[in-house]
Amino acid sequence: MEYADTLPNLDLILMDIRLPYEDGFDAHEKIRESPSLKDIPVVAITAEASFEYMEKAKKEGFNGFLGKPIDPDRLPEQIQRILAGESVWEMS
């Protein structure tokens, strides 16, 4: 969170849900409270790729969800869609 606030131009945040010191849902809440970050799209990324986690991410206001393992062949297209304003909700 502190690092993201220092970046001059941020277009997208890919948020791992399982972080060492807090979960990604808590970190997402802090991002949405930050005046400089609140409008940046945030996509949940997790190995906990389940419909339960996907629904929780939707409820919490994430802009998308990508389940691990991430497909490196599909990731560029997924990112382009997100940056174009489309929500991407995919298990893998």
Gaussian input, Z-matrix of N, CA and C with variables (Angstrom, degrees):
# hf/3-21g

backbone

0 1
 N
 C     1     B1
 C     2     B2     1     A1
 N     3     B3     2     A2     1     D1
 C     4     B4     3     A3     2     D2
 C     5     B5     4     A4     3     D3
 N     6     B6     5     A5     4     D4
 C     7     B7     6     A6     5     D5
 C     8     B8     7     A7     6     D6
 N     9     B9     8     A8     7     D7
 C    10    B10     9     A9     8     D8
 C    11    B11    10    A10     9     D9
 N    12    B12    11    A11    10    D10
 C    13    B13    12    A12    11    D11
 C    14    B14    13    A13    12    D12
 N    15    B15    14    A14    13    D13
 C    16    B16    15    A15    14    D14
 C    17    B17    16    A16    15    D15
 N    18    B18    17    A17    16    D16
 C    19    B19    18    A18    17    D17
 C    20    B20    19    A19    18    D18
 N    21    B21    20    A20    19    D19
 C    22    B22    21    A21    20    D20
 C    23    B23    22    A22    21    D21
 N    24    B24    23    A23    22    D22
 C    25    B25    24    A24    23    D23
 C    26    B26    25    A25    24    D24
 N    27    B27    26    A26    25    D25
 C    28    B28    27    A27    26    D26
 C    29    B29    28    A28    27    D27
 N    30    B30    29    A29    28    D28
 C    31    B31    30    A30    29    D29
 C    32    B32    31    A31    30    D30
 N    33    B33    32    A32    31    D31
 C    34    B34    33    A33    32    D32
 C    35    B35    34    A34    33    D33
 N    36    B36    35    A35    34    D34
 C    37    B37    36    A36    35    D35
 C    38    B38    37    A37    36    D36
 N    39    B39    38    A38    37    D37
 C    40    B40    39    A39    38    D38
 C    41    B41    40    A40    39    D39
 N    42    B42    41    A41    40    D40
 C    43    B43    42    A42    41    D41
 C    44    B44    43    A43    42    D42
 N    45    B45    44    A44    43    D43
 C    46    B46    45    A45    44    D44
 C    47    B47    46    A46    45    D45
 N    48    B48    47    A47    46    D46
 C    49    B49    48    A48    47    D47
 C    50    B50    49    A49    48    D48
 N    51    B51    50    A50    49    D49
 C    52    B52    51    A51    50    D50
 C    53    B53    52    A52    51    D51
 N    54    B54    53    A53    52    D52
 C    55    B55    54    A54    53    D53
 C    56    B56    55    A55    54    D54
 N    57    B57    56    A56    55    D55
 C    58    B58    57    A57    56    D56
 C    59    B59    58    A58    57    D57
 N    60    B60    59    A59    58    D58
 C    61    B61    60    A60    59    D59
 C    62    B62    61    A61    60    D60
 N    63    B63    62    A62    61    D61
 C    64    B64    63    A63    62    D62
 C    65    B65    64    A64    63    D63
 N    66    B66    65    A65    64    D64
 C    67    B67    66    A66    65    D65
 C    68    B68    67    A67    66    D66
 N    69    B69    68    A68    67    D67
 C    70    B70    69    A69    68    D68
 C    71    B71    70    A70    69    D69
 N    72    B72    71    A71    70    D70
 C    73    B73    72    A72    71    D71
 C    74    B74    73    A73    72    D72
 N    75    B75    74    A74    73    D73
 C    76    B76    75    A75    74    D74
 C    77    B77    76    A76    75    D75
 N    78    B78    77    A77    76    D76
 C    79    B79    78    A78    77    D77
 C    80    B80    79    A79    78    D78
 N    81    B81    80    A80    79    D79
 C    82    B82    81    A81    80    D80
 C    83    B83    82    A82    81    D81
 N    84    B84    83    A83    82    D82
 C    85    B85    84    A84    83    D83
 C    86    B86    85    A85    84    D84
 N    87    B87    86    A86    85    D85
 C    88    B88    87    A87    86    D86
 C    89    B89    88    A88    87    D87
 N    90    B90    89    A89    88    D88
 C    91    B91    90    A90    89    D89
 C    92    B92    91    A91    90    D90
 N    93    B93    92    A92    91    D91
 C    94    B94    93    A93    92    D92
 C    95    B95    94    A94    93    D93
 N    96    B96    95    A95    94    D94
 C    97    B97    96    A96    95    D95
 C    98    B98    97    A97    96    D96
 N    99    B99    98    A98    97    D97
 C   100   B100    99    A99    98    D98
 C   101   B101   100   A100    99    D99
 N   102   B102   101   A101   100   D100
 C   103   B103   102   A102   101   D101
 C   104   B104   103   A103   102   D102
 N   105   B105   104   A104   103   D103
 C   106   B106   105   A105   104   D104
 C   107   B107   106   A106   105   D105
 N   108   B108   107   A107   106   D106
 C   109   B109   108   A108   107   D107
 C   110   B110   109   A109   108   D108
 N   111   B111   110   A110   109   D109
 C   112   B112   111   A111   110   D110
 C   113   B113   112   A112   111   D111
 N   114   B114   113   A113   112   D112
 C   115   B115   114   A114   113   D113
 C   116   B116   115   A115   114   D114
 N   117   B117   116   A116   115   D115
 C   118   B118   117   A117   116   D116
 C   119   B119   118   A118   117   D117
 N   120   B120   119   A119   118   D118
 C   121   B121   120   A120   119   D119
 C   122   B122   121   A121   120   D120
 N   123   B123   122   A122   121   D121
 C   124   B124   123   A123   122   D122
 C   125   B125   124   A124   123   D123
 N   126   B126   125   A125   124   D124
 C   127   B127   126   A126   125   D125
 C   128   B128   127   A127   126   D126
 N   129   B129   128   A128   127   D127
 C   130   B130   129   A129   128   D128
 C   131   B131   130   A130   129   D129
 N   132   B132   131   A131   130   D130
 C   133   B133   132   A132   131   D131
 C   134   B134   133   A133   132   D132
 N   135   B135   134   A134   133   D133
 C   136   B136   135   A135   134   D134
 C   137   B137   136   A136   135   D135
 N   138   B138   137   A137   136   D136
 C   139   B139   138   A138   137   D137
 C   140   B140   139   A139   138   D138
 N   141   B141   140   A140   139   D139
 C   142   B142   141   A141   140   D140
 C   143   B143   142   A142   141   D141
 N   144   B144   143   A143   142   D142
 C   145   B145   144   A144   143   D143
 C   146   B146   145   A145   144   D144
 N   147   B147   146   A146   145   D145
 C   148   B148   147   A147   146   D146
 C   149   B149   148   A148   147   D147
 N   150   B150   149   A149   148   D148
 C   151   B151   150   A150   149   D149
 C   152   B152   151   A151   150   D150
 N   153   B153   152   A152   151   D151
 C   154   B154   153   A153   152   D152
 C   155   B155   154   A154   153   D153
 N   156   B156   155   A155   154   D154
 C   157   B157   156   A156   155   D155
 C   158   B158   157   A157   156   D156
 N   159   B159   158   A158   157   D157
 C   160   B160   159   A159   158   D158
 C   161   B161   160   A160   159   D159
 N   162   B162   161   A161   160   D160
 C   163   B163   162   A162   161   D161
 C   164   B164   163   A163   162   D162
 N   165   B165   164   A164   163   D163
 C   166   B166   165   A165   164   D164
 C   167   B167   166   A166   165   D165
 N   168   B168   167   A167   166   D166
 C   169   B169   168   A168   167   D167
 C   170   B170   169   A169   168   D168
 N   171   B171   170   A170   169   D169
 C   172   B172   171   A171   170   D170
 C   173   B173   172   A172   171   D171
 N   174   B174   173   A173   172   D172
 C   175   B175   174   A174   173   D173
 C   176   B176   175   A175   174   D174
 N   177   B177   176   A176   175   D175
 C   178   B178   177   A177   176   D176
 C   179   B179   178   A178   177   D177
 N   180   B180   179   A179   178   D178
 C   181   B181   180   A180   179   D179
 C   182   B182   181   A181   180   D180
 N   183   B183   182   A182   181   D181
 C   184   B184   183   A183   182   D182
 C   185   B185   184   A184   183   D183
 N   186   B186   185   A185   184   D184
 C   187   B187   186   A186   185   D185
 C   188   B188   187   A187   186   D186
 N   189   B189   188   A188   187   D187
 C   190   B190   189   A189   188   D188
 C   191   B191   190   A190   189   D189
 N   192   B192   191   A191   190   D190
 C   193   B193   192   A192   191   D191
 C   194   B194   193   A193   192   D192
 N   195   B195   194   A194   193   D193
 C   196   B196   195   A195   194   D194
 C   197   B197   196   A196   195   D195
 N   198   B198   197   A197   196   D196
 C   199   B199   198   A198   197   D197
 C   200   B200   199   A199   198   D198
 N   201   B201   200   A200   199   D199
 C   202   B202   201   A201   200   D200
 C   203   B203   202   A202   201   D201
 N   204   B204   203   A203   202   D202
 C   205   B205   204   A204   203   D203
 C   206   B206   205   A205   204   D204
 N   207   B207   206   A206   205   D205
 C   208   B208   207   A207   206   D206
 C   209   B209   208   A208   207   D207
 N   210   B210   209   A209   208   D208
 C   211   B211   210   A210   209   D209
 C   212   B212   211   A211   210   D210
 N   213   B213   212   A212   211   D211
 C   214   B214   213   A213   212   D212
 C   215   B215   214   A214   213   D213
 N   216   B216   215   A215   214   D214
 C   217   B217   216   A216   215   D215
 C   218   B218   217   A217   216   D216
 N   219   B219   218   A218   217   D217
 C   220   B220   219   A219   218   D218
 C   221   B221   220   A220   219   D219
 N   222   B222   221   A221   220   D220
 C   223   B223   222   A222   221   D221
 C   224   B224   223   A223   222   D222
 N   225   B225   224   A224   223   D223
 C   226   B226   225   A225   224   D224
 C   227   B227   226   A226   225   D225
 N   228   B228   227   A227   226   D226
 C   229   B229   228   A228   227   D227
 C   230   B230   229   A229   228   D228
 N   231   B231   230   A230   229   D229
 C   232   B232   231   A231   230   D230
 C   233   B233   232   A232   231   D231
 N   234   B234   233   A233   232   D232
 C   235   B235   234   A234   233   D233
 C   236   B236   235   A235   234   D234
 N   237   B237   236   A236   235   D235
 C   238   B238   237   A237   236   D236
 C   239   B239   238   A238   237   D237
 N   240   B240   239   A239   238   D238
 C   241   B241   240   A240   239   D239
 C   242   B242   241   A241   240   D240
 N   243   B243   242   A242   241   D241
 C   244   B244   243   A243   242   D242
 C   245   B245   244   A244   243   D243
 N   246   B246   245   A245   244   D244
 C   247   B247   246   A246   245   D245
 C   248   B248   247   A247   246   D246
 N   249   B249   248   A248   247   D247
 C   250   B250   249   A249   248   D248
 C   251   B251   250   A250   249   D249
 N   252   B252   251   A251   250   D250
 C   253   B253   252   A252   251   D251
 C   254   B254   253   A253   252   D252
 N   255   B255   254   A254   253   D253
 C   256   B256   255   A255   254   D254
 C   257   B257   256   A256   255   D255
 N   258   B258   257   A257   256   D256
 C   259   B259   258   A258   257   D257
 C   260   B260   259   A259   258   D258
 N   261   B261   260   A260   259   D259
 C   262   B262   261   A261   260   D260
 C   263   B263   262   A262   261   D261
 N   264   B264   263   A263   262   D262
 C   265   B265   264   A264   263   D263
 C   266   B266   265   A265   264   D264
 N   267   B267   266   A266   265   D265
 C   268   B268   267   A267   266   D266
 C   269   B269   268   A268   267   D267
 N   270   B270   269   A269   268   D268
 C   271   B271   270   A270   269   D269
 C   272   B272   271   A271   270   D270
 N   273   B273   272   A272   271   D271
 C   274   B274   273   A273   272   D272
 C   275   B275   274   A274   273   D273

   B1=1.4501
   B2=1.5236
   B3=1.3101
   B4=1.4574
   B5=1.5297
   B6=1.3251
   B7=1.4615
   B8=1.5305
   B9=1.3099
   B10=1.4636
   B11=1.5220
   B12=1.3187
   B13=1.4706
   B14=1.5281
   B15=1.3334
   B16=1.4613
   B17=1.5260
   B18=1.3242
   B19=1.4575
   B20=1.5236
   B21=1.3414
   B22=1.4600
   B23=1.5268
   B24=1.3167
   B25=1.4613
   B26=1.5199
   B27=1.2937
   B28=1.4540
   B29=1.5225
   B30=1.3405
   B31=1.4572
   B32=1.5197
   B33=1.3306
   B34=1.4583
   B35=1.5212
   B36=1.3227
   B37=1.4612
   B38=1.5226
   B39=1.3264
   B40=1.4589
   B41=1.5253
   B42=1.3117
   B43=1.4621
   B44=1.5184
   B45=1.3178
   B46=1.4597
   B47=1.5246
   B48=1.2972
   B49=1.4618
   B50=1.5260
   B51=1.3157
   B52=1.4694
   B53=1.5252
   B54=1.3213
   B55=1.4558
   B56=1.5241
   B57=1.3422
   B58=1.4693
   B59=1.5327
   B60=1.3411
   B61=1.4619
   B62=1.5195
   B63=1.3087
   B64=1.4562
   B65=1.5186
   B66=1.3219
   B67=1.4621
   B68=1.5246
   B69=1.3112
   B70=1.4513
   B71=1.5167
   B72=1.3283
   B73=1.4572
   B74=1.5308
   B75=1.3300
   B76=1.4699
   B77=1.5272
   B78=1.3290
   B79=1.4632
   B80=1.5317
   B81=1.3226
   B82=1.4663
   B83=1.5224
   B84=1.3176
   B85=1.4615
   B86=1.5342
   B87=1.3216
   B88=1.4744
   B89=1.5233
   B90=1.3185
   B91=1.4693
   B92=1.5257
   B93=1.3214
   B94=1.4634
   B95=1.5349
   B96=1.3272
   B97=1.4573
   B98=1.5256
   B99=1.3301
   B100=1.4555
   B101=1.5257
   B102=1.3242
   B103=1.4690
   B104=1.5336
   B105=1.3210
   B106=1.4649
   B107=1.5266
   B108=1.3289
   B109=1.4680
   B110=1.5252
   B111=1.3269
   B112=1.4633
   B113=1.5218
   B114=1.3392
   B115=1.4631
   B116=1.5217
   B117=1.3460
   B118=1.4629
   B119=1.5368
   B120=1.3345
   B121=1.4616
   B122=1.5309
   B123=1.3287
   B124=1.4608
   B125=1.5285
   B126=1.3255
   B127=1.4602
   B128=1.5195
   B129=1.3266
   B130=1.4617
   B131=1.5238
   B132=1.3277
   B133=1.4621
   B134=1.5207
   B135=1.3408
   B136=1.4597
   B137=1.5208
   B138=1.3072
   B139=1.4594
   B140=1.5273
   B141=1.3247
   B142=1.4694
   B143=1.5249
   B144=1.3104
   B145=1.4647
   B146=1.5227
   B147=1.3175
   B148=1.4582
   B149=1.5261
   B150=1.3257
   B151=1.4605
   B152=1.5274
   B153=1.3342
   B154=1.4651
   B155=1.5326
   B156=1.3337
   B157=1.4609
   B158=1.5285
   B159=1.3356
   B160=1.4548
   B161=1.5306
   B162=1.3193
   B163=1.4622
   B164=1.5252
   B165=1.3290
   B166=1.4655
   B167=1.5271
   B168=1.3348
   B169=1.4680
   B170=1.5286
   B171=1.3189
   B172=1.4699
   B173=1.5199
   B174=1.3237
   B175=1.4675
   B176=1.5242
   B177=1.3224
   B178=1.4570
   B179=1.5392
   B180=1.3344
   B181=1.4656
   B182=1.5136
   B183=1.3326
   B184=1.4570
   B185=1.5283
   B186=1.3165
   B187=1.4578
   B188=1.5226
   B189=1.3079
   B190=1.4510
   B191=1.5162
   B192=1.3355
   B193=1.4588
   B194=1.5123
   B195=1.3297
   B196=1.4615
   B197=1.5231
   B198=1.3234
   B199=1.4563
   B200=1.5180
   B201=1.3201
   B202=1.4629
   B203=1.5186
   B204=1.2952
   B205=1.4645
   B206=1.5286
   B207=1.3127
   B208=1.4642
   B209=1.5242
   B210=1.3029
   B211=1.4620
   B212=1.5229
   B213=1.3341
   B214=1.4698
   B215=1.5265
   B216=1.3258
   B217=1.4611
   B218=1.5278
   B219=1.3221
   B220=1.4676
   B221=1.5209
   B222=1.3247
   B223=1.4616
   B224=1.5289
   B225=1.3404
   B226=1.4790
   B227=1.5362
   B228=1.3206
   B229=1.4674
   B230=1.5312
   B231=1.3249
   B232=1.4606
   B233=1.5284
   B234=1.3187
   B235=1.4667
   B236=1.5272
   B237=1.3196
   B238=1.4635
   B239=1.5228
   B240=1.3210
   B241=1.4578
   B242=1.5257
   B243=1.3092
   B244=1.4678
   B245=1.5301
   B246=1.3250
   B247=1.4609
   B248=1.5323
   B249=1.3329
   B250=1.4638
   B251=1.5341
   B252=1.3419
   B253=1.4534
   B254=1.5155
   B255=1.3084
   B256=1.4592
   B257=1.5219
   B258=1.3069
   B259=1.4537
   B260=1.5285
   B261=1.3027
   B262=1.4550
   B263=1.5292
   B264=1.3263
   B265=1.4561
   B266=1.5202
   B267=1.3311
   B268=1.4611
   B269=1.5139
   B270=1.3158
   B271=1.4665
   B272=1.5161
   B273=1.3052
   B274=1.4708
   B275=1.5034
   A1=110.12
   A2=116.42
   A3=119.85
   A4=110.53
   A5=116.63
   A6=121.04
   A7=110.52
   A8=117.49
   A9=121.26
   A10=110.92
   A11=117.28
   A12=121.40
   A13=112.50
   A14=117.91
   A15=120.38
   A16=112.99
   A17=118.49
   A18=121.11
   A19=110.39
   A20=117.18
   A21=119.66
   A22=114.06
   A23=118.32
   A24=120.90
   A25=108.87
   A26=115.62
   A27=121.31
   A28=108.05
   A29=116.60
   A30=121.14
   A31=113.51
   A32=116.75
   A33=120.80
   A34=109.24
   A35=115.96
   A36=121.41
   A37=107.98
   A38=116.02
   A39=122.48
   A40=106.25
   A41=116.95
   A42=122.47
   A43=111.51
   A44=116.01
   A45=119.70
   A46=107.65
   A47=117.02
   A48=120.92
   A49=111.31
   A50=116.95
   A51=120.43
   A52=108.99
   A53=115.15
   A54=122.08
   A55=109.26
   A56=117.62
   A57=119.26
   A58=114.93
   A59=118.38
   A60=119.14
   A61=114.50
   A62=117.34
   A63=122.03
   A64=106.95
   A65=116.15
   A66=115.36
   A67=110.25
   A68=115.06
   A69=121.11
   A70=113.43
   A71=117.35
   A72=119.86
   A73=110.76
   A74=116.42
   A75=119.96
   A76=110.95
   A77=116.54
   A78=120.43
   A79=110.36
   A80=117.11
   A81=121.53
   A82=110.72
   A83=116.90
   A84=120.88
   A85=110.70
   A86=116.66
   A87=120.42
   A88=110.97
   A89=116.91
   A90=120.75
   A91=109.39
   A92=117.41
   A93=120.99
   A94=112.21
   A95=117.59
   A96=121.71
   A97=112.47
   A98=117.81
   A99=122.39
   A100=110.60
   A101=118.50
   A102=120.21
   A103=113.50
   A104=117.84
   A105=120.31
   A106=113.30
   A107=118.40
   A108=121.30
   A109=114.22
   A110=117.90
   A111=121.16
   A112=114.82
   A113=118.31
   A114=120.39
   A115=113.61
   A116=117.33
   A117=121.76
   A118=108.22
   A119=118.49
   A120=119.44
   A121=110.64
   A122=115.86
   A123=122.15
   A124=108.12
   A125=114.89
   A126=121.31
   A127=108.50
   A128=115.89
   A129=121.77
   A130=109.11
   A131=115.30
   A132=121.81
   A133=106.74
   A134=115.60
   A135=117.37
   A136=112.72
   A137=114.56
   A138=120.54
   A139=109.94
   A140=116.49
   A141=122.59
   A142=108.45
   A143=116.61
   A144=122.37
   A145=110.04
   A146=114.68
   A147=120.79
   A148=107.91
   A149=115.97
   A150=119.56
   A151=110.66
   A152=116.57
   A153=120.91
   A154=110.55
   A155=116.81
   A156=120.30
   A157=110.84
   A158=117.00
   A159=119.62
   A160=110.62
   A161=117.04
   A162=120.70
   A163=111.71
   A164=116.67
   A165=119.87
   A166=109.91
   A167=117.32
   A168=120.93
   A169=110.60
   A170=117.43
   A171=120.57
   A172=110.40
   A173=115.51
   A174=121.02
   A175=111.60
   A176=116.69
   A177=121.51
   A178=112.67
   A179=117.23
   A180=119.73
   A181=116.06
   A182=117.86
   A183=119.67
   A184=108.69
   A185=116.63
   A186=121.98
   A187=112.94
   A188=117.07
   A189=120.98
   A190=110.50
   A191=114.04
   A192=121.06
   A193=107.49
   A194=116.48
   A195=122.17
   A196=107.86
   A197=115.76
   A198=120.37
   A199=111.21
   A200=114.96
   A201=120.61
   A202=108.72
   A203=119.25
   A204=125.30
   A205=110.97
   A206=114.25
   A207=121.34
   A208=108.31
   A209=116.28
   A210=121.83
   A211=108.36
   A212=118.70
   A213=120.74
   A214=112.98
   A215=117.58
   A216=119.85
   A217=112.19
   A218=116.60
   A219=121.00
   A220=113.11
   A221=117.89
   A222=121.04
   A223=113.67
   A224=120.66
   A225=118.11
   A226=112.75
   A227=117.11
   A228=120.54
   A229=110.74
   A230=117.59
   A231=121.09
   A232=110.13
   A233=116.62
   A234=120.99
   A235=110.51
   A236=117.60
   A237=120.99
   A238=110.89
   A239=116.76
   A240=120.25
   A241=111.21
   A242=115.93
   A243=120.31
   A244=109.92
   A245=116.88
   A246=120.42
   A247=111.92
   A248=117.12
   A249=121.88
   A250=111.68
   A251=116.73
   A252=120.99
   A253=114.81
   A254=117.98
   A255=122.21
   A256=109.94
   A257=117.61
   A258=121.12
   A259=109.01
   A260=117.19
   A261=122.27
   A262=107.51
   A263=116.08
   A264=122.60
   A265=107.54
   A266=116.59
   A267=121.27
   A268=110.78
   A269=115.24
   A270=120.68
   A271=112.07
   A272=118.43
   A273=122.02
   A274=109.71
   D1=-48.17
   D2=-178.85
   D3=-63.16
   D4=-38.72
   D5=-179.90
   D6=-66.88
   D7=-44.12
   D8=-178.61
   D9=-60.43
   D10=-36.84
   D11=179.44
   D12=-64.75
   D13=-19.84
   D14=-177.09
   D15=-92.06
   D16=-10.85
   D17=-176.83
   D18=-77.36
   D19=135.41
   D20=-176.40
   D21=-73.47
   D22=-31.08
   D23=-177.11
   D24=-143.35
   D25=109.20
   D26=-177.02
   D27=-123.44
   D28=123.44
   D29=-176.83
   D30=-101.64
   D31=-25.27
   D32=-172.90
   D33=-159.66
   D34=143.14
   D35=174.27
   D36=-119.41
   D37=123.85
   D38=173.67
   D39=-99.42
   D40=110.73
   D41=-171.35
   D42=-106.97
   D43=113.77
   D44=172.55
   D45=-69.07
   D46=135.56
   D47=-178.69
   D48=-75.68
   D49=-32.24
   D50=-178.46
   D51=-101.40
   D52=94.28
   D53=178.42
   D54=-103.47
   D55=156.32
   D56=-175.23
   D57=-64.91
   D58=-35.55
   D59=-172.37
   D60=-111.99
   D61=-14.03
   D62=174.32
   D63=-159.76
   D64=158.93
   D65=179.99
   D66=-83.84
   D67=162.65
   D68=-176.74
   D69=-64.37
   D70=-25.34
   D71=177.24
   D72=-66.99
   D73=-41.61
   D74=176.75
   D75=-66.17
   D76=-42.11
   D77=178.65
   D78=-63.38
   D79=-39.39
   D80=178.07
   D81=-61.13
   D82=-41.47
   D83=178.46
   D84=-60.57
   D85=-41.07
   D86=178.10
   D87=-66.03
   D88=-38.23
   D89=178.29
   D90=-62.11
   D91=-44.48
   D92=-178.54
   D93=-67.68
   D94=-20.89
   D95=177.23
   D96=-86.13
   D97=-13.44
   D98=-177.82
   D99=-83.19
   D100=123.12
   D101=-179.94
   D102=-57.37
   D103=-34.70
   D104=-177.16
   D105=-83.35
   D106=-15.90
   D107=-176.17
   D108=-116.07
   D109=-11.54
   D110=-169.11
   D111=-59.62
   D112=-24.10
   D113=-178.10
   D114=-100.82
   D115=2.32
   D116=179.20
   D117=-77.31
   D118=131.68
   D119=175.48
   D120=-62.07
   D121=137.66
   D122=178.61
   D123=-124.93
   D124=125.27
   D125=-179.85
   D126=-113.27
   D127=127.94
   D128=176.63
   D129=-76.60
   D130=135.08
   D131=174.95
   D132=-128.34
   D133=129.78
   D134=-176.50
   D135=-158.55
   D136=150.12
   D137=170.89
   D138=-78.73
   D139=-14.69
   D140=175.98
   D141=-82.05
   D142=54.51
   D143=-175.19
   D144=-78.06
   D145=90.06
   D146=178.92
   D147=-135.65
   D148=160.65
   D149=177.76
   D150=-62.93
   D151=-31.79
   D152=178.24
   D153=-61.77
   D154=-48.36
   D155=179.30
   D156=-67.09
   D157=-38.17
   D158=179.30
   D159=-63.56
   D160=-44.03
   D161=178.33
   D162=-64.71
   D163=-38.10
   D164=177.63
   D165=-64.47
   D166=-40.64
   D167=178.16
   D168=-62.62
   D169=-41.22
   D170=176.85
   D171=-62.00
   D172=-47.26
   D173=-178.96
   D174=-61.46
   D175=-36.65
   D176=-178.04
   D177=-79.77
   D178=-7.47
   D179=174.90
   D180=95.40
   D181=15.77
   D182=174.04
   D183=-64.76
   D184=157.29
   D185=179.38
   D186=-92.35
   D187=-2.84
   D188=179.74
   D189=176.99
   D190=176.94
   D191=-176.40
   D192=-150.92
   D193=128.14
   D194=176.63
   D195=-127.12
   D196=118.79
   D197=177.73
   D198=-81.47
   D199=145.17
   D200=175.14
   D201=-86.03
   D202=150.16
   D203=3.69
   D204=-75.72
   D205=141.64
   D206=177.69
   D207=-72.99
   D208=134.56
   D209=177.35
   D210=-85.71
   D211=108.77
   D212=-176.09
   D213=-63.19
   D214=-22.41
   D215=177.67
   D216=-76.91
   D217=-27.51
   D218=-178.57
   D219=-96.35
   D220=-21.24
   D221=-174.38
   D222=-56.52
   D223=-45.88
   D224=-179.86
   D225=-58.02
   D226=-41.54
   D227=179.23
   D228=-67.40
   D229=-38.32
   D230=178.34
   D231=-63.90
   D232=-43.62
   D233=179.13
   D234=-63.85
   D235=-42.92
   D236=178.20
   D237=-59.85
   D238=-41.65
   D239=178.87
   D240=-63.72
   D241=-42.59
   D242=-179.96
   D243=-64.27
   D244=-45.49
   D245=-179.76
   D246=-65.50
   D247=-23.79
   D248=176.90
   D249=-82.27
   D250=-0.46
   D251=176.49
   D252=98.53
   D253=3.60
   D254=178.68
   D255=-87.59
   D256=140.17
   D257=173.34
   D258=-81.97
   D259=138.17
   D260=179.47
   D261=-120.53
   D262=117.97
   D263=-178.20
   D264=-125.74
   D265=95.08
   D266=-174.85
   D267=-135.60
   D268=137.76
   D269=-179.13
   D270=-75.85
   D271=-36.54
   D272=176.16
   D273=-175.95

